[in-house]
């Protein structure tokens, strides 16, 4: 009987410990960004050499790789950019037009034209005009088309190739590429990276950049980021996810 009680107590202790460990992982560890310790120079080179646009703030920088209709990217821009700008952080946005998958287009002619223009001329005001208009309403007014233009098509492809190169470099650091992909340097100068698809990831980034963990900016209701419903997440190893 005594042995039974001891085993019961031990089993209960293990269950409690396991539940505590799972809770710590679920509410804390799983949302933390990765500290990039491998391929730092290559990752920095790809980001810095891309066609990023920014408000030109003279301060610390955060790079964001996104595509125009990405709901998680739009939410991050709406909820976090105001605080980051106020704190003197330069938000360097790298827009890409994703490749087609199995013959299905995942970008529009207007999107490809705008991405090419952003990469070529680095115009933050154009980016702001673009994101202020619903995806379906944007016609890229006054912007030369990329389709049929060899040079501009090559620029669009350069963005896609950049993503292809980033994927294995980040994988080596435990980061599965997804949008928005965010890369920054913390207050100790360590490179951090996160596929920050969830709000739970934001507080770590904010703390690294010297902001309070919680923002006072109103939250964007789910599904209302740009009138685009959130897509069903694709598997991390599914090429269609990128």
BELWOMO-V156608 format. One record per run of one state. SS is the DSSP state (H for helix, E for strand, C for the rest). FROM is the first residue (numbers start at 1). TO is the last residue. Records with the same first field share a line. If there is no record, write none. Layout:
SS=FROM-TO  FROM-TO
This chain:
C=1-1  28-28  32-33  36-39  49-52  54-60  67-70  87-89  96-100  102-103  105-108  122-123  132-134  138-149  172-180  186-190  196-198  209-238  242-242
H=2-27  29-31  40-48  71-86  109-121  124-131  135-137  150-171  199-208  239-241
E=34-35  53-53  61-66  90-95  101-101  104-104  181-185  191-195
